[in-house]
Amino acid sequence: MRISRRSHDMPSSPIRKLARYAEEAKRNGTKIYHLNIGQPDIKTPACALEALKNIDRSVLEYSPSQGYLGLRTKMVGYYAGYGIDLSPDEIIITTGGSEAVLFAFMACLDPGDEIILTDPSYANYMAFGISSGAVLKPVRTSIDNGFRLPPVEEFEKQITPRTKAILICNPNNPTGYLYTREEMQQIRDIVAKYDLFLFSDEVYREFIYNGQPYISAMHLEGIDDNVVLIDSVSKRYSECGIRIGALITRNRAVRKAVMKFCQARLSPPLIGQIIAEASLSTPEAYMKEVFDEYKARRDFLIEGLNKIPGVFSPMPMGAFYTVARLPVDDAEQFCRWCLTDFSYKGQTVMMAPATGFYTDPEEGRNQVRIAYVLCREDLARALEVLAKALEAYNSK
């Protein structure tokens, strides 16, 4: 008996692949600072928790495959606040943003069709590409210039008769890069010229730190039918566990196709939708406090990283991640060693090796992705531990 070729090709998550070593370290009494995963320690809004506590239902039923109308209607008002004009019918609720990406691929692409994306990218895009049979064609970005978008010619070099889409994440996970208005216009022109889909993952729109405007793919003129927007409440309201995302498009044919996959999986999470709808009433004061906290964490972490000998991290402009270059030959080996062979004052760090965010596993071998989702006191301890770990590792 053999398992599928697809499962052989499916990559392990760089965010979670070292988890078994972390669990063993914890069992041995080591405290681990988790810099590997975007799980905020920020408290979920009170209005969301109250909605959870006050659920008064005698039956926990299936919801409509597209998601509850009440939630979708309330989301229309949320997007209007960002200058995006939608109707409830143009919003499909999914089981997290991940399902929205997968359904977008499956609805819009045939096996063998190609998606152009920047490298590095969110690791699960590669997993969803394998799941759907899509081929990912990377356009390289560089840590040395903060992962700035390359010239349009680099995109056009990747276009073949099988190219069907461009995929962006803005602000970006894992790099924290934010596309400028000019760069978004550049992408718009390529999409229009070659009649491509534009899959735009915009789950971090609340977290833009450099004063630049948020430019959504849905703000771009002339490509309404090309854009598929991916969204999620997970990071916005610190609600990763309720698994509520959204796929949004003005393209009727795409919505009709996506709904077939939605109906096949029956319904998105009932409890999660109740909480997500309540979360849309979160006070602005909460959002500002969270924004200010992440910005302070960013500034603290990047300054601290760049003080460690041999470490370099550009300043991320959005989201709550950065990619850092370490003075090691193999970051995955170093990250594993931190969990299996090292501790400082009974503590160690867990980071995500950056190779898993590149389509070519030989790229980013001396880089890690770090999520600044811990309080500044814990970030300070984590930076101290990381500095001691690099010192010990390189003196071996």
C-alpha positions as CSV (number, residue, x, y, z in Angstrom):
1,M,0.0,0.0,0.0
2,R,1.3,3.4,-0.9
3,I,0.1,6.8,0.1
4,S,-0.5,9.5,-2.6
5,R,2.2,11.4,-4.5
6,R,0.4,14.5,-3.4
7,S,1.1,13.7,0.3
8,H,4.8,13.1,-0.5
9,D,5.0,16.5,-2.1
10,M,3.1,18.3,0.6
11,P,5.6,20.4,2.6
12,S,5.8,20.3,6.4
13,S,4.9,23.6,8.0
14,P,8.0,25.6,8.8
15,I,5.9,27.2,11.6
16,R,5.0,23.8,13.3
17,K,7.5,21.3,12.0
18,L,9.8,21.6,15.0
19,A,6.9,21.3,17.5
20,R,7.8,17.8,18.7
21,Y,11.2,19.1,19.8
22,A,9.5,22.0,21.6
23,E,7.2,19.7,23.4
24,E,10.1,17.5,24.5
25,A,12.0,20.6,25.8
26,K,8.9,21.7,27.7
27,R,8.6,18.2,29.3
28,N,12.2,18.6,30.4
29,G,11.3,21.9,32.1
30,T,12.6,24.4,29.6
31,K,10.6,27.6,29.0
32,I,10.2,28.4,25.4
33,Y,9.5,31.8,23.8
34,H,7.4,31.1,20.8
35,L,8.5,33.4,18.0
36,N,7.5,30.8,15.4
37,I,3.8,31.3,15.1
38,G,1.5,34.2,14.6
39,Q,-0.6,33.4,17.7
40,P,-1.1,36.8,19.5
41,D,-1.1,37.1,23.3
42,I,-3.5,40.1,22.9
43,K,-6.8,39.6,24.6
44,T,-9.8,38.9,22.4
45,P,-12.3,41.8,22.4
46,A,-14.8,41.7,25.3
47,C,-17.8,42.0,23.0
48,A,-16.6,38.8,21.3
49,L,-16.2,36.9,24.6
50,E,-19.6,38.1,25.8
51,A,-21.2,36.8,22.6
52,L,-19.6,33.4,23.2
53,K,-20.8,33.3,26.9
54,N,-24.3,34.4,26.0
55,I,-25.1,31.9,23.2
56,D,-28.7,30.9,23.8
57,R,-29.5,28.1,21.4
58,S,-31.2,24.7,21.9
59,V,-29.6,23.4,18.7
60,L,-26.2,24.0,17.3
61,E,-27.3,23.7,13.7
62,Y,-25.6,23.9,10.3
63,S,-25.3,27.4,9.0
64,P,-25.9,28.3,5.3
65,S,-22.9,27.3,3.1
66,Q,-22.2,30.9,2.3
67,G,-22.3,31.9,5.9
68,Y,-25.0,33.8,7.9
69,L,-26.5,36.8,6.2
70,G,-26.3,38.8,9.4
71,L,-22.5,38.4,9.5
72,R,-22.1,39.2,5.8
73,T,-24.3,42.2,6.1
74,K,-22.3,43.6,9.0
75,M,-19.1,42.9,7.1
76,V,-20.4,45.2,4.2
77,G,-20.3,48.1,6.7
78,Y,-16.8,47.1,7.8
79,Y,-15.4,47.1,4.3
80,A,-17.2,50.4,3.5
81,G,-15.0,51.9,6.2
82,Y,-12.0,51.1,3.9
83,G,-13.6,52.5,0.8
84,I,-14.6,49.0,-0.5
85,D,-18.2,48.9,-1.8
86,L,-19.7,45.5,-1.5
87,S,-23.1,43.6,-1.2
88,P,-23.6,40.7,1.2
89,D,-23.8,38.4,-1.8
90,E,-20.2,39.2,-2.8
91,I,-19.0,37.8,0.6
92,I,-18.6,34.1,1.2
93,I,-17.7,33.0,4.8
94,T,-15.0,30.3,5.0
95,T,-13.4,28.2,7.6
96,G,-10.5,30.6,8.2
97,G,-8.6,32.5,5.5
98,S,-6.8,29.2,4.6
99,E,-10.0,27.7,3.2
100,A,-10.6,30.9,1.3
101,V,-7.2,30.5,-0.4
102,L,-7.8,26.9,-1.2
103,F,-11.3,27.5,-2.6
104,A,-10.0,30.3,-4.7
105,F,-7.3,28.1,-6.2
106,M,-9.8,25.2,-6.8
107,A,-12.5,27.4,-8.3
108,C,-10.2,29.4,-10.6
109,L,-7.4,27.1,-11.6
110,D,-7.0,23.8,-13.4
111,P,-4.2,21.3,-12.4
112,G,-1.0,22.6,-14.1
113,D,-2.1,26.2,-14.2
114,E,0.4,28.6,-12.8
115,I,0.3,31.3,-10.1
116,I,3.0,34.0,-9.9
117,L,3.8,35.1,-6.3
118,T,6.6,36.8,-4.5
119,D,9.3,34.8,-2.7
120,P,9.3,34.4,0.3
121,S,5.5,34.0,0.8
122,Y,3.2,32.5,3.4
123,A,4.2,28.9,3.6
124,N,0.7,27.4,3.3
125,Y,0.3,28.9,-0.2
126,M,2.6,26.2,-1.3
127,A,0.5,23.5,0.4
128,F,-2.7,24.9,-1.2
129,G,-0.9,24.9,-4.5
130,I,-0.1,21.2,-4.2
131,S,-3.6,20.4,-2.9
132,S,-5.2,22.1,-6.0
133,G,-2.6,21.0,-8.5
134,A,-1.5,24.6,-9.2
135,V,2.2,25.4,-10.0
136,L,3.7,28.3,-8.1
137,K,6.1,30.5,-10.0
138,P,8.2,32.7,-7.7
139,V,9.4,36.3,-8.3
140,R,12.4,36.8,-5.9
141,T,12.5,39.6,-3.4
142,S,15.6,40.4,-1.2
143,I,16.1,40.9,2.4
144,D,18.8,43.5,1.6
145,N,16.2,46.0,0.3
146,G,13.4,45.1,2.7
147,F,11.8,42.6,0.3
148,R,10.7,45.4,-2.1
149,L,8.6,44.4,-5.1
150,P,10.9,43.7,-8.1
151,P,10.4,45.5,-11.5
152,V,7.4,44.5,-13.7
153,E,9.8,42.8,-16.1
154,E,10.5,40.1,-13.4
155,F,6.8,39.3,-13.3
156,E,6.5,39.2,-17.1
157,K,9.5,36.7,-17.3
158,Q,7.4,34.2,-15.4
159,I,4.3,34.4,-17.6
160,T,3.6,31.4,-19.8
161,P,0.4,30.2,-21.6
162,R,-0.4,28.4,-18.3
163,T,-0.3,31.5,-16.1
164,K,-3.7,32.2,-14.6
165,A,-3.1,34.3,-11.5
166,I,-0.9,36.5,-9.4
167,L,-1.0,36.0,-5.6
168,I,-0.1,38.8,-3.2
169,C,-0.2,39.2,0.6
170,N,-0.5,42.8,1.6
171,P,0.8,43.6,4.3
172,N,3.0,40.6,3.8
173,N,3.4,37.5,5.8
174,P,6.3,36.6,6.4
175,T,8.2,39.8,5.5
176,G,6.0,42.6,6.8
177,Y,6.4,44.4,3.5
178,L,3.6,46.8,2.4
179,Y,3.0,47.4,-1.3
180,T,3.0,51.0,-2.3
181,R,0.3,52.6,-4.5
182,E,2.7,52.5,-7.4
183,E,3.4,48.8,-6.9
184,M,-0.2,47.9,-6.7
185,Q,-0.8,49.8,-9.9
186,Q,2.0,47.9,-11.5
187,I,0.3,44.6,-10.5
188,R,-3.0,45.9,-11.8
189,D,-1.5,46.6,-15.2
190,I,-0.1,43.1,-15.4
191,V,-3.4,41.6,-14.4
192,A,-5.3,43.6,-17.0
193,K,-2.7,43.1,-19.8
194,Y,-2.7,39.3,-19.4
195,D,-6.3,38.9,-18.1
196,L,-5.2,37.1,-14.9
197,F,-6.8,36.5,-11.6
198,L,-5.5,38.6,-8.7
199,F,-5.7,36.7,-5.4
200,S,-5.1,39.3,-2.6
201,D,-4.6,38.2,1.0
202,E,-5.3,41.3,3.1
203,V,-5.8,39.9,6.6
204,Y,-3.3,42.3,8.2
205,R,-4.8,45.6,6.9
206,E,-5.3,46.9,10.4
207,F,-1.5,46.7,11.1
208,I,0.3,49.3,8.9
209,Y,2.9,51.2,10.8
210,N,4.6,53.6,8.4
211,G,1.8,56.0,7.6
212,Q,1.4,54.8,4.1
213,P,-2.2,54.3,2.9
214,Y,-3.8,50.9,2.7
215,I,-4.3,50.1,-1.0
216,S,-6.6,47.1,-1.4
217,A,-6.8,45.1,-4.6
218,M,-10.4,46.1,-4.6
219,H,-9.4,49.7,-4.9
220,L,-7.8,49.0,-8.3
221,E,-9.7,50.2,-11.3
222,G,-10.7,48.1,-14.3
223,I,-10.1,44.6,-12.9
224,D,-13.2,44.1,-10.8
225,D,-13.9,40.6,-12.2
226,N,-10.2,39.6,-11.8
227,V,-9.9,40.2,-8.0
228,V,-10.5,37.6,-5.3
229,L,-9.9,39.0,-1.8
230,I,-8.9,36.8,1.1
231,D,-9.7,37.8,4.6
232,S,-9.9,36.5,8.2
233,V,-10.8,37.8,11.7
234,S,-8.0,35.6,13.3
235,K,-5.3,38.3,13.7
236,R,-7.5,41.4,13.7
237,Y,-9.4,40.4,16.8
238,S,-7.0,37.8,18.2
239,E,-9.5,35.0,17.4
240,C,-7.3,32.4,15.6
241,G,-9.3,29.5,17.1
242,I,-12.8,30.4,15.8
243,R,-11.7,29.8,12.2
244,I,-13.6,32.4,10.4
245,G,-12.4,33.9,7.1
246,A,-13.9,35.2,3.9
247,L,-13.6,35.0,0.2
248,I,-14.8,38.2,-1.5
249,T,-15.2,38.8,-5.2
250,R,-17.4,40.7,-7.6
251,N,-17.0,37.9,-10.2
252,R,-20.3,36.0,-10.3
253,A,-18.8,33.0,-12.0
254,V,-16.1,32.7,-9.4
255,R,-18.7,33.0,-6.6
256,K,-20.9,30.3,-8.2
257,A,-17.9,28.0,-8.5
258,V,-16.7,28.6,-4.9
259,M,-20.2,27.9,-3.6
260,K,-20.0,24.3,-4.9
261,F,-16.9,23.7,-2.7
262,C,-18.7,25.5,0.2
263,Q,-21.7,23.2,-0.2
264,A,-19.5,20.1,-0.3
265,R,-18.0,21.0,3.1
266,L,-21.5,21.9,4.3
267,S,-21.0,25.0,6.4
268,P,-18.5,27.3,8.1
269,P,-18.3,27.2,11.9
270,L,-21.5,28.2,13.6
271,I,-20.0,29.4,16.9
272,G,-17.2,31.2,15.1
273,Q,-19.7,33.2,13.0
274,I,-21.6,34.3,16.1
275,I,-18.3,35.5,17.7
276,A,-17.1,37.2,14.4
277,E,-20.4,39.1,14.0
278,A,-20.1,40.4,17.5
279,S,-16.4,41.3,16.9
280,L,-17.4,43.8,14.2
281,S,-18.7,46.0,17.0
282,T,-15.3,46.1,18.7
283,P,-14.6,49.7,20.0
284,E,-12.1,51.8,18.1
285,A,-10.2,52.3,21.4
286,Y,-9.4,48.5,21.4
287,M,-8.1,48.6,17.9
288,K,-5.9,51.6,18.6
289,E,-4.5,50.1,21.7
290,V,-3.7,46.9,19.9
291,F,-2.1,48.8,17.0
292,D,0.1,50.9,19.3
293,E,1.2,47.7,21.1
294,Y,2.2,45.9,18.0
295,K,4.1,49.0,16.7
296,A,6.0,49.2,20.0
297,R,6.8,45.5,19.8
298,R,8.0,45.9,16.3
299,D,10.3,48.8,17.1
300,F,11.6,47.0,20.2
301,L,12.3,43.7,18.4
302,I,13.9,45.1,15.3
303,E,16.3,47.3,17.3
304,G,17.2,44.4,19.5
305,L,17.7,42.0,16.6
306,N,20.1,44.4,14.8
307,K,22.1,44.8,18.0
308,I,23.0,41.1,18.0
309,P,26.3,40.5,16.2
310,G,25.8,39.2,12.7
311,V,22.0,39.5,12.8
312,F,20.1,41.7,10.3
313,S,16.4,42.4,10.0
314,P,14.8,45.1,7.8
315,M,12.1,47.2,9.4
316,P,8.7,45.6,8.6
317,M,6.0,48.1,7.6
318,G,3.0,46.0,8.4
319,A,1.6,42.7,9.9
320,F,3.6,41.4,12.9
321,Y,6.4,39.4,11.3
322,T,9.9,39.9,10.2
323,V,12.4,37.8,8.4
324,A,15.9,38.0,10.0
325,R,19.2,36.9,8.6
326,L,21.3,35.0,11.2
327,P,25.1,34.3,11.3
328,V,24.6,30.6,10.7
329,D,24.9,28.4,7.6
330,D,21.7,26.4,8.3
331,A,18.9,28.2,10.2
332,E,16.7,25.1,10.4
333,Q,19.5,23.1,12.1
334,F,20.1,26.1,14.4
335,C,16.4,26.3,15.3
336,R,16.3,22.6,16.1
337,W,19.5,22.8,18.2
338,C,17.9,25.6,20.2
339,L,15.2,23.2,21.2
340,T,17.2,20.0,21.6
341,D,20.6,21.1,22.9
342,F,20.4,24.6,24.3
343,S,18.9,26.5,27.1
344,Y,19.9,29.7,28.9
345,K,18.7,30.1,32.5
346,G,16.2,27.4,31.7
347,Q,14.9,29.2,28.6
348,T,15.1,28.9,24.8
349,V,13.5,30.3,21.7
350,M,11.5,28.7,18.9
351,M,11.6,30.3,15.5
352,A,10.4,29.3,12.0
353,P,13.2,28.5,9.5
354,A,12.7,30.7,6.5
355,T,13.4,28.0,3.9
356,G,9.8,26.9,4.3
357,F,8.6,30.3,3.1
358,Y,10.5,30.0,-0.2
359,T,9.5,27.9,-3.2
360,D,13.1,26.8,-3.5
361,P,14.2,25.1,-0.3
362,E,17.8,26.2,-0.9
363,E,16.7,29.9,-0.5
364,G,16.7,31.6,2.8
365,R,18.9,29.0,4.5
366,N,20.4,31.5,7.0
367,Q,17.1,33.2,7.7
368,V,14.2,32.8,10.1
369,R,10.7,34.3,10.4
370,I,10.0,35.8,13.7
371,A,6.5,36.8,14.9
372,Y,6.4,39.6,17.4
373,V,3.2,38.5,19.1
374,L,4.7,38.3,22.7
375,C,4.8,41.2,25.2
376,R,7.9,43.3,25.2
377,E,9.1,41.8,28.5
378,D,9.1,38.3,26.8
379,L,10.6,39.7,23.7
380,A,13.4,41.2,25.7
381,R,14.1,37.8,27.3
382,A,13.8,36.1,23.9
383,L,16.4,38.4,22.4
384,E,18.8,37.7,25.3
385,V,18.3,34.0,24.8
386,L,18.8,34.3,21.0
387,A,22.0,36.2,21.4
388,K,23.4,33.6,23.9
389,A,22.3,30.8,21.6
390,L,24.1,32.2,18.6
391,E,27.2,32.8,20.7
392,A,27.2,29.2,21.9
393,Y,26.3,27.7,18.6
394,N,29.0,29.5,16.7
395,S,31.6,28.7,19.3
396,K,31.0,24.9,19.0
